[in-house]
Amino acid sequence: MAEGAPRQFDIDLPPEAIPGSYADFANVWHTPDVFVMDFVSLAQPPREDVDAEGSAVTVVSGRVVQRIRIPPPQVFELAKALTQQLEFWEQETGRRTPSPLDGP
């Protein structure tokens, strides 16, 4: 591969993957060698319960609809791409997601 030559990706998307999977949230964790993103869809509405110590808890039942593993260096590129797309979305829709400093 020539140094400095532009890359052209030829990426195949299998027909069964075109609709995608809906996820209510993602859980991200890592090992020394890989970052893992579990995309989760809720299986039923949250319900109140009591844990083993007798404390009240809200149980959220879900199912992983997709697990993605990426190498640590790629996490930086993913974070940049997500930030860029969020900025585009905010410009296109005129909406903005609340920051933690905005409060409830």
Steps between C-alpha positions, in 0.01 A plus 500: 500500500640839400579731790268800513268360234132561574303199614186387326287262700287235333272386783238230457176514700319167500130538413390362838696779675339786306211558745739510795406430861332743737676551834373697799851545638858381475728362767872557436781314670859407421788261548865595444464403132144582393204729563161329502168670433188303585190654341196412711129500426257502793314171535219639718422815698713560812350357819551562870652218705705436813865389490664233722565759775135610502560832323259625236636479145367562153562197279559575132484186286668517162660294229824569314402546135856555382849479648776696329869457582751759383873552565589786738653727230173486306306635802646847436380494139155379612475778759592762238248357251221495761576858607501618137172325421338635816602853399351444151180364657473802731544738204247313285230462766559813708494274804772447752548229756514622861840506662550365856554862612148598383345301783162323495 
